[in-house]
Structures are given as structure tokens and as C-alpha cells.
Amino acid sequence: MVNIFVSLVNPLVHAVMKLLGLKKQKVEIEEGTIMSFWVPAKTLDKPVLVLLHGFAANGSITWIFQTPALVAEYSVYVPDFLFFGDSFSESCKRSPEFQADCLARGLKLLGVESCVAVGFSYGGIVGFKLAELWPELVRHLVVSGSVVGVTRSLSNETLPRIGFESLSELLVPETVEGLKRLFYVVTQKKIWFPSWAFRHYLEVMFKNRKEKVELLEALVIDDEDFFVPNFSRQSIHFLVGEDDKIFKLAMIKDMILKLGDKATLHGIKNAGHLVHIERPFVYNSSLKKIMLPLKDMGHHDIGDS
């Protein structure tokens, strides 16, 4: 059977992105490291918005329900992290810091001087690193299904609770059954797909398996090495599904207390970890409300390059 994601879904998504005024562009970050972006086909006098994807899909698939709702008001950039989509690196570095550094350098090469970043799950963690290491680039950060960092104690508490032994077992499934278990954990309501659809998704979205396992190994840090950065130059906004089984609401509230007054919480009922897919219209409306006061930062944030 022809893989529907190769023959139908990916071409359709690419066509949609082009209709929305975006083009695909590869940027050489350094020798042996290429990062792929969807970027505005024309230079726009709009606030810059960067959408950071999670671990189970590339950027265009992750944000397929958000991009159409945002391009009218924002210059939208959708990167693929290294080892996702068409992005790759010959470097042995796998940390969120390296992803954030490559992303920042790529955005700079594309002419982006400052932006609002929206990150989902793994993208939120990279977003926090981006805001920490490049504070002049990230003016505001919105995260969903994410935390500042994954400590060993957090990993050890979370994985057994949701029925997994490792992050790679959860996020880099090897079988259709493993992918079904992942979807069960990340959604609030059971979403049914035929087994062949899961199999096709597995074949396409989980390439570079070795490198992705290494990314997850580099994601977990020892508790004594973890600290909450002082995001004094940015506002942080959590837009989350209230029924997230991975990062529970109580955990997010505790994180907000550590971040201080510049952090806000916005919950969406009847949604889990995959909140932007489960309730896209509510998510998009909430995201726009969060970003409305932030829009005045954007009209001089991109150069002509």
C-alpha cells in the first residue's frame, strides 16, 4: 500500500503552506548543519511569530491548524528542528542548547531580529533555552505542554505514572501499538485511526531514530544542575490543556510560582497534552488573546534580508 503521508498528506500540507504565503527555505547554520524553515515568501511589515514543534511531528504538521489562523496578522516562521523534516547535522551535539543555538543563528540569517516564540512540548523546552540564551531575540514566549527543563526526578516520577520506562519508549515508538499508546497519553479523548494510518505515520515521522533517541537522552538533566533562569526581559505564558497527562496542571502552577510575576497561566478545558490539535479553535482564540498586547513589538523586528 502506498504511504498516504508520502503520497497525500505531506504534499497537501506543503500546498496549504504555499497558499498561505510561505515558502520552504534551507539555511546552512555551519558546515554540516542545515536547518529547514517555512518562511514568508515576501518580507512583511508584521510582528514575527516563530512556531516550535514537538517531538512526534515536524513543524508544518504540528502547527497545521494554527498557521492559517495566524498568517494574516503575523510574519510566521515554522522551523524543523535538527533531525526532523529536512533538517540535519553532522555534529554530535544533541542538547536543547544546541537546537536553540542553531535556531537562533538560522533566524538571524533569515533577518529576524526579535520575535514571539510559541513552543509545544519539546519545542517549548527549546523555546525556554532560546529565551534564556538569546534574550534579545525572544521578546515573549508562549508554551503548551511543556516545562522549563526535564530533570531526572521529573522523568522518574512522570514515566511510570503514564506507563512508560523511558522517554524514547514514549516519544520514539517502534510499533503501531507503541504509537497508539503515545496518542492515548497525549490526548484527552480517544482518537480512532485505522492501524494502517498509524503504520504510515510511523514510517514517515520517526526517521532518524538513533539521533532522536540521543536528543531525548540529552534532554534529561540532573536535579542539581537544574535552575530556573531569570527571564527578566521576557513575558512567559503557559497555554495548556487542563487534562494533560504528562505535565499535569499542578506541575505547571508550581513552575509558574518559580518563574514569578511575568508568567501567566491559561487553561483550556477538555484538552490534554495535544491541546492545539484537540481544540484548535479554542487554542487559536486563546493564543490570539495572549498575543494581542504583544503585537506592538513586531513592526521593526525583521530586516530586508
C-alpha positions, 0 to 999 in steps of 0.5 A: 500500500502506498504511504498516504503521508508520502503520497497525500498528506505531506504534499497537501500540507506543503500546498496549504503552506504555499497558499498561505504565503510561505515558502520552504527555505534551507539555511546552512547554520555551519558546515554540516548543519542545515536547518529547514524553515517555512518562511514568508515568501515576501518580507512583511511589515508584521510582528514575527511569530516563530512556531516550535514543534514537538517531538512526534511531528515536524513543524508544518504538521504540528502547527497545521491548524494554527498557521492559517489562523495566524498568517494574516496578522503575523510574519510566521516562521515554522522551523524543523528542528535538527533531525526532523523534516529536512533538517540535519547535522553532522555534529554530535551535539544533541542538547536543547542548547544546541537546537536553540543555538542553531535556531537562533543563528538560522533566524538571524540569517533569515533577518529576524531580529526579535520575535514571539516564540510559541513552543509545544512540548519539546519545542517549548523546552527549546523555546525556554533555552532560546529565551534564556540564551538569546534574550534579545531575540525572544521578546515573549514566549508562549508554551503548551505542554511543556516545562522549563527543563526535564530533570531526572526526578521529573522523568522518574516520577512522570514515566511510570505514572503514564506507563512508560520506562523511558522517554524514547519508549514514549516519544520514539515508538517502534510499533503501531501499538507503541504509537497508539499508546503515545496518542492515548497519553497525549490526548484527552479523548480517544482518537480512532485511526485505522492501524494502517494510518498509524503504520504510515505515520510511523514510517514517515515521522520517526526517521532518524531514530538513533539521533532522536533517541540521543536528543531525548537522552540529552534532554534529561538533566540532573536535579542539581544542575537544574535552575530556573533562569531569570527571564527578566526581559521576557513575558512567559505564558503557559497555554495548556490543556487542563487534562494533560497527562504528562505535565499535569496542571499542578506541575505547571502552577508550581513552575509558574510560582518559580518563574514569578510575576511575568508568567501567566497561566491559561487553561483550556478545558477538555484538552490534554497534552495535544491541546492545539490539535484537540481544540484548535479553535479554542487554542487559536482564540486563546493564543490570539488573546495572549498575543494581542498586547504583544503585537506592538513589538513586531513592526521593526523586528525583521530586516530586508534580508 
